[in-house]
């Protein structure tokens, strides 16, 4: 999902070879449903074959994850790639959340400094993402 219209054309070109598997939705992933926002649980209602999420929402990952309850309730195979560099405790907070839903969680190997974080504090080095598989 991508709300910024400037990215839609580039995303369509990038995913053209997989257009039968990728749908670009012009909304923000959020904690509410309206004309420009959608919760993942709402989106999932019509997409029961969904089996992969890539979540990079500029620091709102916790909000998005909080509205994935129906997705995470399922026991079917599922993969999640989740950015963990936006906030200081993202990896620490998201790892047990995903494990509690039956996922095996593996962090990326490298570390980074998210210098856009206005409230940055130690530890300054953060993992870029975690991969979760169920």
N, CA, C and O atoms as a printed pandas DataFrame, in Angstrom:
     atom_number atom_name residue_name chain_id  residue_number  x_coord  y_coord  z_coord
0              1         N          UNK        A               1    0.847   -1.161    0.000
1              2        CA          UNK        A               1    0.000    0.000    0.000
2              3         C          UNK        A               1    0.894    1.225    0.000
3              4         O          UNK        A               1    1.891    1.299    0.718
4              5         N          UNK        A               2    0.518    2.153   -0.801
5              6        CA          UNK        A               2    1.314    3.382   -0.949
6              7         C          UNK        A               2    0.365    4.526   -1.245
7              8         O          UNK        A               2   -0.330    4.517   -2.261
8              9         N          UNK        A               3    0.334    5.502   -0.366
9             10        CA          UNK        A               3   -0.583    6.622   -0.562
10            11         C          UNK        A               3    0.003    7.713   -1.447
11            12         O          UNK        A               3   -0.743    8.430   -2.114
12            13         N          UNK        A               4    1.307    7.849   -1.464
13            14        CA          UNK        A               4    1.951    8.916   -2.220
14            15         C          UNK        A               4    1.831    8.626   -3.721
15            16         O          UNK        A               4    2.432    7.670   -4.210
16            17         N          UNK        A               5    1.061    9.441   -4.459
17            18        CA          UNK        A               5    0.855    9.169   -5.890
18            19         C          UNK        A               5    2.139    9.217   -6.710
19            20         O          UNK        A               5    2.207    8.618   -7.783
20            21         N          UNK        A               6    3.151    9.916   -6.224
21            22        CA          UNK        A               6    4.422    9.988   -6.951
22            23         C          UNK        A               6    5.120    8.632   -7.008
23            24         O          UNK        A               6    5.947    8.409   -7.892
24            25         N          UNK        A               7    4.808    7.728   -6.090
25            26        CA          UNK        A               7    5.443    6.411   -6.050
26            27         C          UNK        A               7    4.668    5.343   -6.815
27            28         O          UNK        A               7    5.234    4.302   -7.148
28            29         N          UNK        A               8    3.406    5.572   -7.096
29            30        CA          UNK        A               8    2.563    4.537   -7.695
30            31         C          UNK        A               8    3.119    4.046   -9.036
31            32         O          UNK        A               8    3.226    2.839   -9.257
32            33         N          UNK        A               9    3.469    4.968   -9.923
33            34        CA          UNK        A               9    3.983    4.566  -11.238
34            35         C          UNK        A               9    5.263    3.744  -11.109
35            36         O          UNK        A               9    5.424    2.724  -11.780
36            37         N          UNK        A              10    6.173    4.193  -10.240
37            38        CA          UNK        A              10    7.427    3.458  -10.044
38            39         C          UNK        A              10    7.163    2.071   -9.470
39            40         O          UNK        A              10    7.800    1.101   -9.881
40            41         N          UNK        A              11    6.238    1.965   -8.532
41            42        CA          UNK        A              11    5.910    0.664   -7.958
42            43         C          UNK        A              11    5.283   -0.261   -9.000
43            44         O          UNK        A              11    5.600   -1.449   -9.049
44            45         N          UNK        A              12    4.407    0.276   -9.820
45            46        CA          UNK        A              12    3.805   -0.539  -10.875
46            47         C          UNK        A              12    4.870   -1.078  -11.826
47            48         O          UNK        A              12    4.811   -2.238  -12.235
48            49         N          UNK        A              13    5.842   -0.237  -12.179
49            50        CA          UNK        A              13    6.925   -0.683  -13.063
50            51         C          UNK        A              13    7.791   -1.738  -12.371
51            52         O          UNK        A              13    8.165   -2.736  -12.987
52            53         N          UNK        A              14    8.103   -1.520  -11.112
53            54        CA          UNK        A              14    8.939   -2.455  -10.359
54            55         C          UNK        A              14    8.295   -3.828  -10.255
55            56         O          UNK        A              14    8.962   -4.848  -10.429
56            57         N          UNK        A              15    7.008   -3.850   -9.972
57            58        CA          UNK        A              15    6.321   -5.115   -9.730
58            59         C          UNK        A              15    5.585   -5.653  -10.950
59            60         O          UNK        A              15    4.819   -6.609  -10.829
60            61         N          UNK        A              16    5.799   -5.064  -12.115
61            62        CA          UNK        A              16    5.126   -5.514  -13.341
62            63         C          UNK        A              16    5.285   -7.019  -13.588
63            64         O          UNK        A              16    4.310   -7.671  -13.962
64            65         N          UNK        A              17    6.481   -7.595  -13.391
65            66        CA          UNK        A              17    6.613   -9.044  -13.635
66            67         C          UNK        A              17    5.756   -9.900  -12.694
67            68         O          UNK        A              17    5.499  -11.067  -12.990
68            69         N          UNK        A              18    5.322   -9.344  -11.588
69            70        CA          UNK        A              18    4.522  -10.078  -10.608
70            71         C          UNK        A              18    3.138   -9.462  -10.453
71            72         O          UNK        A              18    2.519   -9.585   -9.396
72            73         N          UNK        A              19    2.652   -8.805  -11.489
73            74        CA          UNK        A              19    1.375   -8.088  -11.391
74            75         C          UNK        A              19    0.205   -9.009  -11.039
75            76         O          UNK        A              19   -0.820   -8.547  -10.536
76            77         N          UNK        A              20    0.354  -10.300  -11.299
77            78        CA          UNK        A              20   -0.690  -11.246  -10.918
78            79         C          UNK        A              20   -0.666  -11.563   -9.425
79            80         O          UNK        A              20   -1.610  -12.154   -8.901
80            81         N          UNK        A              21    0.424  -11.167   -8.726
81            82        CA          UNK        A              21    0.572  -11.457   -7.302
82            83         C          UNK        A              21    0.625  -10.201   -6.435
83            84         O          UNK        A              21    0.461  -10.288   -5.219
84            85         N          UNK        A              22    0.850   -9.040   -7.040
85            86        CA          UNK        A              22    1.031   -7.799   -6.289
86            87         C          UNK        A              22   -0.076   -6.824   -6.650
87            88         O          UNK        A              22   -0.356   -6.577   -7.823
88            89         N          UNK        A              23   -0.695   -6.279   -5.619
89            90        CA          UNK        A              23   -1.717   -5.257   -5.812
90            91         C          UNK        A              23   -1.264   -3.997   -5.085
91            92         O          UNK        A              23   -0.929   -4.054   -3.901
92            93         N          UNK        A              24   -1.250   -2.877   -5.769
93            94        CA          UNK        A              24   -0.850   -1.607   -5.167
94            95         C          UNK        A              24   -2.119   -0.862   -4.772
95            96         O          UNK        A              24   -2.960   -0.552   -5.617
96            97         N          UNK        A              25   -2.246   -0.580   -3.485
97            98        CA          UNK        A              25   -3.423    0.070   -2.928
98            99         C          UNK        A              25   -3.051    1.505   -2.568
99           100         O          UNK        A              25   -2.087    1.722   -1.834
100          101         N          UNK        A              26   -3.788    2.474   -3.063
101          102        CA          UNK        A              26   -3.488    3.882   -2.831
102          103         C          UNK        A              26   -4.035    4.403   -1.526
103          104         O          UNK        A              26   -4.850    5.326   -1.512
104          105         N          UNK        A              27   -3.590    3.812   -0.415
105          106        CA          UNK        A              27   -4.014    4.237    0.920
106          107         C          UNK        A              27   -2.858    4.105    1.894
107          108         O          UNK        A              27   -1.900    3.371    1.648
108          109         N          UNK        A              28   -2.959    4.823    3.000
109          110        CA          UNK        A              28   -2.042    4.635    4.120
110          111         C          UNK        A              28   -2.500    3.412    4.902
111          112         O          UNK        A              28   -3.699    3.228    5.114
112          113         N          UNK        A              29   -1.564    2.575    5.333
113          114        CA          UNK        A              29   -1.890    1.513    6.275
114          115         C          UNK        A              29   -1.954    2.189    7.636
115          116         O          UNK        A              29   -1.040    2.924    8.010
116          117         N          UNK        A              30   -3.022    1.946    8.374
117          118        CA          UNK        A              30   -3.274    2.763    9.549
118          119         C          UNK        A              30   -4.037    1.985   10.611
119          120         O          UNK        A              30   -4.179    0.764   10.545
120          121         N          UNK        A              31   -4.521    2.740   11.592
121          122        CA          UNK        A              31   -5.343    2.188   12.663
122          123         C          UNK        A              31   -6.808    2.565   12.476
123          124         O          UNK        A              31   -7.617    2.409   13.391
124          125         N          UNK        A              32   -7.147    3.065   11.277
125          126        CA          UNK        A              32   -8.539    3.432   10.992
126          127         C          UNK        A              32   -8.837    3.142    9.527
127          128         O          UNK        A              32   -7.932    2.945    8.717
128          129         N          UNK        A              33  -10.112    3.122    9.212
129          130        CA          UNK        A              33  -10.574    2.906    7.848
130          131         C          UNK        A              33  -11.327    4.143    7.385
131          132         O          UNK        A              33  -12.329    4.527    7.988
132          133         N          UNK        A              34  -10.853    4.757    6.329
133          134        CA          UNK        A              34  -11.565    5.860    5.691
134          135         C          UNK        A              34  -11.085    5.967    4.256
135          136         O          UNK        A              34  -10.454    5.038    3.752
136          137         N          UNK        A              35  -11.363    7.061    3.596
137          138        CA          UNK        A              35  -11.056    7.193    2.171
138          139         C          UNK        A              35   -9.555    7.088    1.874
139          140         O          UNK        A              35   -9.182    6.640    0.790
140          141         N          UNK        A              36   -8.692    7.488    2.805
141          142        CA          UNK        A              36   -7.251    7.450    2.541
142          143         C          UNK        A              36   -6.472    6.529    3.476
143          144         O          UNK        A              36   -5.245    6.472    3.392
144          145         N          UNK        A              37   -7.157    5.803    4.367
145          146        CA          UNK        A              37   -6.511    4.901    5.324
146          147         C          UNK        A              37   -7.210    3.544    5.322
147          148         O          UNK        A              37   -8.397    3.433    5.013
148          149         N          UNK        A              38   -6.442    2.520    5.675
149          150        CA          UNK        A              38   -7.022    1.183    5.823
150          151         C          UNK        A              38   -6.222    0.397    6.862
151          152         O          UNK        A              38   -4.993    0.452    6.899
152          153         N          UNK        A              39   -6.951   -0.329    7.697
153          154        CA          UNK        A              39   -6.303   -1.247    8.638
154          155         C          UNK        A              39   -5.987   -2.535    7.885
155          156         O          UNK        A              39   -6.730   -2.917    6.981
156          157         N          UNK        A              40   -4.908   -3.202    8.239
157          158        CA          UNK        A              40   -4.572   -4.450    7.552
158          159         C          UNK        A              40   -5.628   -5.519    7.775
159          160         O          UNK        A              40   -5.897   -6.312    6.873
160          161         N          UNK        A              41   -6.229   -5.559    8.953
161          162        CA          UNK        A              41   -7.301   -6.531    9.171
162          163         C          UNK        A              41   -8.471   -6.299    8.221
163          164         O          UNK        A              41   -9.083   -7.261    7.757
164          165         N          UNK        A              42   -8.788   -5.053    7.927
165          166        CA          UNK        A              42   -9.859   -4.745    6.976
166          167         C          UNK        A              42   -9.471   -5.213    5.582
167          168         O          UNK        A              42  -10.274   -5.835    4.887
168          169         N          UNK        A              43   -8.258   -4.918    5.178
169          170        CA          UNK        A              43   -7.772   -5.346    3.869
170          171         C          UNK        A              43   -7.793   -6.868    3.762
171          172         O          UNK        A              43   -8.159   -7.420    2.725
172          173         N          UNK        A              44   -7.402   -7.535    4.832
173          174        CA          UNK        A              44   -7.300   -8.995    4.866
174          175         C          UNK        A              44   -8.663   -9.691    4.733
175          176         O          UNK        A              44   -8.724  -10.837    4.289
176          177         N          UNK        A              45   -9.751   -9.014    5.112
177          178        CA          UNK        A              45  -11.081   -9.623    5.032
178          179         C          UNK        A              45  -11.372  -10.188    3.647
179          180         O          UNK        A              45  -11.993  -11.243    3.519
180          181         N          UNK        A              46  -10.923   -9.484    2.612
181          182        CA          UNK        A              46  -11.173   -9.910    1.231
182          183         C          UNK        A              46   -9.988  -10.636    0.608
183          184         O          UNK        A              46  -10.053  -11.019   -0.560
184          185         N          UNK        A              47   -8.921  -10.833    1.346
185          186        CA          UNK        A              47   -7.686  -11.407    0.798
186          187         C          UNK        A              47   -7.207  -12.567    1.668
187          188         O          UNK        A              47   -6.080  -12.545    2.162
188          189         N          UNK        A              48   -8.027  -13.547    1.852
189          190        CA          UNK        A              48   -7.658  -14.661    2.734
190          191         C          UNK        A              48   -6.451  -15.449    2.230
191          192         O          UNK        A              48   -5.881  -16.244    2.978
192          193         N          UNK        A              49   -6.054  -15.243    0.975
193          194        CA          UNK        A              49   -4.883  -15.931    0.455
194          195         C          UNK        A              49   -3.596  -15.158    0.724
195          196         O          UNK        A              49   -2.517  -15.596    0.324
196          197         N          UNK        A              50   -3.697  -14.032    1.388
197          198        CA          UNK        A              50   -2.534  -13.222    1.750
198          199         C          UNK        A              50   -1.584  -14.059    2.611
199          200         O          UNK        A              50   -2.010  -14.692    3.577
200          201         N          UNK        A              51   -0.280  -14.059    2.253
201          202        CA          UNK        A              51    0.672  -14.855    3.028
202          203         C          UNK        A              51    2.007  -14.148    3.247
203          204         O          UNK        A              51    2.965  -14.763    3.715
204          205         N          UNK        A              52    2.075  -12.844    2.908
205          206        CA          UNK        A              52    3.330  -12.105    3.074
206          207         C          UNK        A              52    3.033  -10.637    3.338
207          208         O          UNK        A              52    2.216  -10.025    2.651
208          209         N          UNK        A              53    3.704  -10.077    4.339
209          210        CA          UNK        A              53    3.621   -8.644    4.620
210          211         C          UNK        A              53    5.022   -8.067    4.703
211          212         O          UNK        A              53    5.893   -8.630    5.365
212          213         N          UNK        A              54    5.239   -6.947    4.033
213          214        CA          UNK        A              54    6.449   -6.152    4.197
214          215         C          UNK        A              54    5.977   -4.845    4.810
215          216         O          UNK        A              54    5.209   -4.102    4.199
216          217         N          UNK        A              55    6.443   -4.570    6.027
217          218        CA          UNK        A              55    5.946   -3.404    6.754
218          219         C          UNK        A              55    7.093   -2.425    7.000
219          220         O          UNK        A              55    8.024   -2.710    7.753
220          221         N          UNK        A              56    7.003   -1.281    6.357
221          222        CA          UNK        A              56    7.936   -0.167    6.535
222          223         C          UNK        A              56    7.095    1.097    6.471
223          224         O          UNK        A              56    6.830    1.619    5.388
224          225         N          UNK        A              57    6.680    1.586    7.623
225          226        CA          UNK        A              57    5.744    2.707    7.679
226          227         C          UNK        A              57    6.277    3.861    8.523
227          228         O          UNK        A              57    5.538    4.506    9.267
228          229         N          UNK        A              58    7.574    4.100    8.387
229          230        CA          UNK        A              58    8.215    5.291    8.955
230          231         C          UNK        A              58    7.931    5.526   10.434
231          232         O          UNK        A              58    7.660    6.652   10.852
232          233         N          UNK        A              59    7.995    4.463   11.214
233          234        CA          UNK        A              59    7.850    4.597   12.663
234          235         C          UNK        A              59    6.477    4.246   13.187
235          236         O          UNK        A              59    6.271    4.234   14.401
236          237         N          UNK        A              60    5.530    3.960   12.309
237          238        CA          UNK        A              60    4.176    3.599   12.746
238          239         C          UNK        A              60    3.979    2.081   12.736
239          240         O          UNK        A              60    2.843    1.605   12.727
240          241         N          UNK        A              61    5.064    1.329   12.738
241          242        CA          UNK        A              61    4.984   -0.129   12.678
242          243         C          UNK        A              61    4.152   -0.700   13.836
243          244         O          UNK        A              61    3.378   -1.633   13.624
244          245         N          UNK        A              62    4.293   -0.169   15.032
245          246        CA          UNK        A              62    3.533   -0.675   16.185
246          247         C          UNK        A              62    2.036   -0.492   15.976
247          248         O          UNK        A              62    1.253   -1.370   16.339
248          249         N          UNK        A              63    1.628    0.628   15.400
249          250        CA          UNK        A              63    0.212    0.886   15.126
250          251         C          UNK        A              63   -0.312   -0.128   14.111
251          252         O          UNK        A              63   -1.394   -0.689   14.285
252          253         N          UNK        A              64    0.457   -0.356   13.057
253          254        CA          UNK        A              64    0.047   -1.313   12.027
254          255         C          UNK        A              64   -0.059   -2.714   12.619
255          256         O          UNK        A              64   -1.043   -3.415   12.382
256          257         N          UNK        A              65    0.940   -3.125   13.384
257          258        CA          UNK        A              65    0.922   -4.466   13.978
258          259         C          UNK        A              65   -0.251   -4.650   14.932
259          260         O          UNK        A              65   -0.798   -5.747   15.041
260          261         N          UNK        A              66   -0.638   -3.581   15.624
261          262        CA          UNK        A              66   -1.758   -3.664   16.554
262          263         C          UNK        A              66   -3.074   -3.928   15.830
263          264         O          UNK        A              66   -4.046   -4.355   16.453
264          265         N          UNK        A              67   -3.114   -3.680   14.527
265          266        CA          UNK        A              67   -4.329   -3.899   13.744
266          267         C          UNK        A              67   -4.145   -5.026   12.730
267          268         O          UNK        A              67   -4.686   -4.989   11.625
268          269         N          UNK        A              68   -3.367   -6.025   13.139
269          270        CA          UNK        A              68   -3.166   -7.259   12.361
270          271         C          UNK        A              68   -3.678   -8.460   13.142
271          272         O          UNK        A              68   -3.250   -9.587   12.893
272          273         N          UNK        A              69   -4.561   -8.239   14.053
273          274        CA          UNK        A              69   -5.009   -9.321   14.941
274          275         C          UNK        A              69   -5.619  -10.495   14.185
275          276         O          UNK        A              69   -5.330  -11.650   14.497
276          277         N          UNK        A              70   -6.463  -10.209   13.192
277          278        CA          UNK        A              70   -7.093  -11.288   12.423
278          279         C          UNK        A              70   -6.065  -12.043   11.589
279          280         O          UNK        A              70   -6.133  -13.266   11.462
280          281         N          UNK        A              71   -5.129  -11.319   11.032
281          282        CA          UNK        A              71   -4.071  -11.943   10.239
282          283         C          UNK        A              71   -3.244  -12.866   11.121
283          284         O          UNK        A              71   -2.944  -13.996   10.738
284          285         N          UNK        A              72   -2.878  -12.381   12.302
285          286        CA          UNK        A              72   -2.015  -13.154   13.192
286          287         C          UNK        A              72   -2.758  -14.288   13.892
287          288         O          UNK        A              72   -2.124  -15.232   14.361
288          289         N          UNK        A              73   -4.092  -14.217   13.973
289          290        CA          UNK        A              73   -4.877  -15.281   14.596
290          291         C          UNK        A              73   -4.791  -16.581   13.811
291          292         O          UNK        A              73   -4.834  -17.670   14.382
292          293         N          UNK        A              74   -4.672  -16.455   12.515
293          294        CA          UNK        A              74   -4.611  -17.619   11.642
294          295         C          UNK        A              74   -3.387  -18.468   11.978
295          296         O          UNK        A              74   -2.382  -17.955   12.469
296          297         N          UNK        A              75   -3.480  -19.752   11.712
297          298        CA          UNK        A              75   -2.322  -20.615   11.937
298          299         C          UNK        A              75   -1.683  -21.053   10.622
299          300         O          UNK        A              75   -0.815  -21.926   10.611
300          301         N          UNK        A              76   -2.115  -20.443    9.510
301          302        CA          UNK        A              76   -1.567  -20.836    8.211
302          303         C          UNK        A              76   -0.154  -20.266    8.029
303          304         O          UNK        A              76    0.218  -19.311    8.712
304          305         N          UNK        A              77    0.629  -20.841    7.122
305          306        CA          UNK        A              77    1.977  -20.329    6.849
306          307         C          UNK        A              77    1.923  -18.858    6.429
307          308         O          UNK        A              77    1.057  -18.447    5.657
308          309         N          UNK        A              78    2.858  -18.088    6.951
309          310        CA          UNK        A              78    2.850  -16.639    6.721
310          311         C          UNK        A              78    4.263  -16.105    6.904
311          312         O          UNK        A              78    5.032  -16.630    7.709
312          313         N          UNK        A              79    4.603  -15.060    6.155
313          314        CA          UNK        A              79    5.914  -14.411    6.280
314          315         C          UNK        A              79    5.721  -12.918    6.505
315          316         O          UNK        A              79    4.823  -12.300    5.933
316          317         N          UNK        A              80    6.578  -12.351    7.345
317          318        CA          UNK        A              80    6.564  -10.914    7.620
318          319         C          UNK        A              80    7.994  -10.404    7.556
319          320         O          UNK        A              80    8.904  -11.005    8.127
320          321         N          UNK        A              81    8.186   -9.300    6.862
321          322        CA          UNK        A              81    9.450   -8.563    6.907
322          323         C          UNK        A              81    9.089   -7.207    7.495
323          324         O          UNK        A              81    8.248   -6.488    6.956
324          325         N          UNK        A              82    9.732   -6.867    8.601
325          326        CA          UNK        A              82    9.327   -5.709    9.384
326          327         C          UNK        A              82   10.521   -4.813    9.689
327          328         O          UNK        A              82   11.517   -5.274   10.246
328          329         N          UNK        A              83   10.428   -3.551    9.331
329          330        CA          UNK        A              83   11.501   -2.597    9.636
330          331         C          UNK        A              83   11.572   -2.369   11.145
331          332         O          UNK        A              83   10.551   -2.222   11.816
332          333         N          UNK        A              84   12.799   -2.345   11.659
333          334        CA          UNK        A              84   12.984   -2.192   13.103
334          335         C          UNK        A              84   13.971   -1.081   13.444
335          336         O          UNK        A              84   14.488   -1.039   14.561
336          337         N          UNK        A              85   14.233   -0.198   12.518
337          338        CA          UNK        A              85   15.223    0.840   12.772
338          339         C          UNK        A              85   14.620    2.205   13.097
339          340         O          UNK        A              85   15.345    3.111   13.506
340          341         N          UNK        A              86   13.329    2.366   12.926
341          342        CA          UNK        A              86   12.739    3.684   13.114
342          343         C          UNK        A              86   12.760    4.155   14.567
343          344         O          UNK        A              86   12.989    5.332   14.843
344          345         N          UNK        A              87   12.518    3.226   15.493
345          346        CA          UNK        A              87   12.476    3.582   16.914
346          347         C          UNK        A              87   13.429    2.694   17.691
347          348         O          UNK        A              87   13.715    1.564   17.295
348          349         N          UNK        A              88   13.906    3.213   18.783
349          350        CA          UNK        A              88   14.963    2.587   19.572
350          351         C          UNK        A              88   14.658    1.150   19.985
351          352         O          UNK        A              88   15.546    0.299   19.925
352          353         N          UNK        A              89   13.437    0.858   20.400
353          354        CA          UNK        A              89   13.112   -0.466   20.933
354          355         C          UNK        A              89   12.317   -1.347   19.978
355          356         O          UNK        A              89   11.756   -2.358   20.400
356          357         N          UNK        A              90   12.259   -0.983   18.700
357          358        CA          UNK        A              90   11.426   -1.745   17.762
358          359         C          UNK        A              90   11.762   -3.238   17.747
359          360         O          UNK        A              90   10.866   -4.071   17.878
360          361         N          UNK        A              91   13.022   -3.577   17.591
361          362        CA          UNK        A              91   13.379   -5.008   17.540
362          363         C          UNK        A              91   12.992   -5.703   18.842
363          364         O          UNK        A              91   12.422   -6.794   18.824
364          365         N          UNK        A              92   13.297   -5.078   19.950
365          366        CA          UNK        A              92   13.003   -5.646   21.266
366          367         C          UNK        A              92   11.495   -5.808   21.486
367          368         O          UNK        A              92   11.064   -6.782   22.103
368          369         N          UNK        A              93   10.698   -4.871   20.991
369          370        CA          UNK        A              93    9.248   -4.926   21.178
370          371         C          UNK        A              93    8.561   -5.874   20.201
371          372         O          UNK        A              93    7.628   -6.582   20.579
372          373         N          UNK        A              94    9.013   -5.895   18.950
373          374        CA          UNK        A              94    8.314   -6.666   17.918
374          375         C          UNK        A              94    8.658   -8.144   17.931
375          376         O          UNK        A              94    7.826   -8.968   17.551
376          377         N          UNK        A              95    9.856   -8.500   18.356
377          378        CA          UNK        A              95   10.265   -9.909   18.362
378          379         C          UNK        A              95    9.337  -10.762   19.222
379          380         O          UNK        A              95    8.820  -11.763   18.725
380          381         N          UNK        A              96    9.100  -10.413   20.498
381          382        CA          UNK        A              96    8.194  -11.263   21.292
382          383         C          UNK        A              96    6.745  -11.220   20.792
383          384         O          UNK        A              96    6.024  -12.213   20.903
384          385         N          UNK        A              97    6.323  -10.099   20.254
385          386        CA          UNK        A              97    4.966   -9.999   19.717
386          387         C          UNK        A              97    4.768  -11.029   18.613
387          388         O          UNK        A              97    3.771  -11.752   18.607
388          389         N          UNK        A              98    5.717  -11.099   17.677
389          390        CA          UNK        A              98    5.618  -12.058   16.580
390          391         C          UNK        A              98    5.780  -13.490   17.077
391          392         O          UNK        A              98    5.070  -14.384   16.618
392          393         N          UNK        A              99    6.690  -13.716   17.995
393          394        CA          UNK        A              99    6.866  -15.073   18.541
394          395         C          UNK        A              99    5.607  -15.558   19.245
395          396         O          UNK        A              99    5.267  -16.739   19.176
396          397         N          UNK        A             100    4.914  -14.644   19.925
397          398        CA          UNK        A             100    3.659  -15.021   20.603
398          399         C          UNK        A             100    2.575  -15.448   19.614
399          400         O          UNK        A             100    1.606  -16.102   20.001
400          401         N          UNK        A             101    2.731  -15.087   18.361
401          402        CA          UNK        A             101    1.787  -15.491   17.319
402          403         C          UNK        A             101    2.334  -16.653   16.491
403          404         O          UNK        A             101    1.848  -16.910   15.390
404          405         N          UNK        A             102    3.333  -17.349   17.009
405          406        CA          UNK        A             102    3.825  -18.560   16.382
406          407         C          UNK        A             102    4.878  -18.376   15.308
407          408         O          UNK        A             102    5.163  -19.308   14.556
408          409         N          UNK        A             103    5.459  -17.194   15.225
409          410        CA          UNK        A             103    6.469  -16.931   14.209
410          411         C          UNK        A             103    7.867  -17.254   14.731
411          412         O          UNK        A             103    8.173  -17.057   15.907
412          413         N          UNK        A             104    8.693  -17.749   13.836
413          414        CA          UNK        A             104   10.130  -17.844   14.070
414          415         C          UNK        A             104   10.704  -16.509   13.586
415          416         O          UNK        A             104   10.425  -16.087   12.464
416          417         N          UNK        A             105   11.496  -15.847   14.421
417          418        CA          UNK        A             105   11.957  -14.490   14.123
418          419         C          UNK        A             105   13.470  -14.457   13.997
419          420         O          UNK        A             105   14.192  -14.969   14.853
420          421         N          UNK        A             106   13.942  -13.842   12.906
421          422        CA          UNK        A             106   15.376  -13.678   12.687
422          423         C          UNK        A             106   15.673  -12.225   12.326
423          424         O          UNK        A             106   15.097  -11.690   11.378
424          425         N          UNK        A             107   16.574  -11.581   13.079
425          426        CA          UNK        A             107   16.934  -10.198   12.752
426          427         C          UNK        A             107   17.943  -10.148   11.605
427          428         O          UNK        A             107   18.641  -11.124   11.331
428          429         N          UNK        A             108   18.005   -9.001   10.946
429          430        CA          UNK        A             108   19.036   -8.812    9.926
430          431         C          UNK        A             108   20.394   -8.867   10.606
431          432         O          UNK        A             108   20.498   -8.628   11.809
432          433         N          UNK        A             109   21.429   -9.178    9.846
433          434        CA          UNK        A             109   22.754   -9.364   10.428
434          435         C          UNK        A             109   23.452   -8.049   10.763
435          436         O          UNK        A             109   24.164   -7.964   11.764
436          437         N          UNK        A             110   23.257   -7.039    9.946
437          438        CA          UNK        A             110   23.957   -5.785   10.158
438          439         C          UNK        A             110   23.211   -4.825   11.065
439          440         O          UNK        A             110   22.082   -5.076   11.486
440          441         N          UNK        A             111   23.873   -3.731   11.350
441          442        CA          UNK        A             111   23.289   -2.678   12.166
442          443         C          UNK        A             111   23.359   -1.368   11.395
443          444         O          UNK        A             111   24.135   -1.226   10.450
444          445         N          UNK        A             112   22.540   -0.421   11.813
445          446        CA          UNK        A             112   22.548    0.892   11.177
446          447         C          UNK        A             112   22.256    1.965   12.223
447          448         O          UNK        A             112   21.799    1.670   13.327
448          449         N          UNK        A             113   22.525    3.192   11.860
449          450        CA          UNK        A             113   22.152    4.339   12.683
450          451         C          UNK        A             113   21.050    5.073   11.931
451          452         O          UNK        A             113   21.238    5.484   10.787
452          453         N          UNK        A             114   19.921    5.232   12.567
453          454        CA          UNK        A             114   18.801    5.948   11.946
454          455         C          UNK        A             114   18.930    7.423   12.329
455          456         O          UNK        A             114   18.351    7.877   13.316
456          457         N          UNK        A             115   19.683    8.140   11.545
457          458        CA          UNK        A             115   20.013    9.518   11.899
458          459         C          UNK        A             115   18.837   10.474   11.737
459          460         O          UNK        A             115   18.950   11.638   12.120
460          461         N          UNK        A             116   17.715   10.026   11.186
461          462        CA          UNK        A             116   16.523   10.872   11.117
462          463         C          UNK        A             116   15.732   10.852   12.425
463          464         O          UNK        A             116   14.814   11.652   12.605
464          465         N          UNK        A             117   16.078    9.956   13.322
465          466        CA          UNK        A             117   15.391    9.851   14.611
466          467         C          UNK        A             117   15.762   11.056   15.466
467          468         O          UNK        A             117   16.896   11.169   15.931
468          469         N          UNK        A             118   14.824   11.935   15.667
469          470        CA          UNK        A             118   15.078   13.158   16.435
470          471         C          UNK        A             118   15.298   12.878   17.921
471          472         O          UNK        A             118   15.866   13.707   18.634
472          473         N          UNK        A             119   14.849   11.710   18.388
473          474        CA          UNK        A             119   14.988   11.344   19.802
474          475         C          UNK        A             119   16.006   10.224   19.981
475          476         O          UNK        A             119   15.904    9.443   20.927
476          477         N          UNK        A             120   16.978   10.139   19.091
477          478        CA          UNK        A             120   17.929    9.031   19.130
478          479         C          UNK        A             120   18.675    8.992   20.461
479          480         O          UNK        A             120   19.087   10.021   20.996
480          481         N          UNK        A             121   18.834    7.789   20.973
481          482        CA          UNK        A             121   19.576    7.573   22.212
482          483         C          UNK        A             121   20.191    6.183   22.150
483          484         O          UNK        A             121   19.860    5.389   21.269
484          485         N          UNK        A             122   21.066    5.899   23.065
485          486        CA          UNK        A             122   21.752    4.610   23.089
486          487         C          UNK        A             122   20.737    3.493   23.301
487          488         O          UNK        A             122   19.791    3.679   24.066
488          489         N          UNK        A             123   20.894    2.354   22.663
489          490        CA          UNK        A             123   21.951    2.036   21.713
490          491         C          UNK        A             123   21.672    2.684   20.349
491          492         O          UNK        A             123   20.556    2.622   19.833
492          493         N          UNK        A             124   22.676    3.282   19.802
493          494        CA          UNK        A             124   22.538    4.015   18.545
494          495         C          UNK        A             124   22.465    3.084   17.335
495          496         O          UNK        A             124   21.822    3.398   16.333
496          497         N          UNK        A             125   23.121    1.957   17.442
497          498        CA          UNK        A             125   23.099    0.986   16.346
498          499         C          UNK        A             125   21.866    0.098   16.470
499          500         O          UNK        A             125   21.593   -0.465   17.530
500          501         N          UNK        A             126   21.134   -0.017   15.377
501          502        CA          UNK        A             126   19.897   -0.792   15.367
502          503         C          UNK        A             126   19.911   -1.762   14.196
503          504         O          UNK        A             126   20.522   -1.496   13.161
504          505         N          UNK        A             127   19.233   -2.885   14.370
505          506        CA          UNK        A             127   19.034   -3.807   13.260
506          507         C          UNK        A             127   18.062   -3.164   12.279
507          508         O          UNK        A             127   17.133   -2.465   12.684
508          509         N          UNK        A             128   18.274   -3.398   11.009
509          510        CA          UNK        A             128   17.419   -2.799    9.985
510          511         C          UNK        A             128   16.036   -3.418    9.925
511          512         O          UNK        A             128   15.041   -2.721    9.728
512          513         N          UNK        A             129   15.977   -4.747   10.099
513          514        CA          UNK        A             129   14.672   -5.408    9.993
514          515         C          UNK        A             129   14.713   -6.769   10.664
515          516         O          UNK        A             129   15.770   -7.298   11.007
516          517         N          UNK        A             130   13.531   -7.304   10.832
517          518        CA          UNK        A             130   13.418   -8.698   11.252
518          519         C          UNK        A             130   12.551   -9.430   10.235
519          520         O          UNK        A             130   11.640   -8.862    9.633
520          521         N          UNK        A             131   12.864  -10.699   10.068
521          522        CA          UNK        A             131   12.096  -11.584    9.201
522          523         C          UNK        A             131   11.386  -12.589   10.105
523          524         O          UNK        A             131   11.990  -13.170   11.007
524          525         N          UNK        A             132   10.120  -12.779    9.851
525          526        CA          UNK        A             132    9.335  -13.711   10.671
526          527         C          UNK        A             132    8.617  -14.687    9.753
527          528         O          UNK        A             132    8.014  -14.299    8.752
528          529         N          UNK        A             133    8.695  -15.963   10.118
529          530        CA          UNK        A             133    8.078  -17.022    9.316
530          531         C          UNK        A             133    7.257  -17.922   10.239
531          532         O          UNK        A             133    7.693  -18.297   11.326
532          533         N          UNK        A             134    6.062  -18.251    9.771
533          534        CA          UNK        A             134    5.225  -19.198   10.523
534          535         C          UNK        A             134    4.769  -20.272    9.546
535          536         O          UNK        A             134    4.049  -21.193    9.933
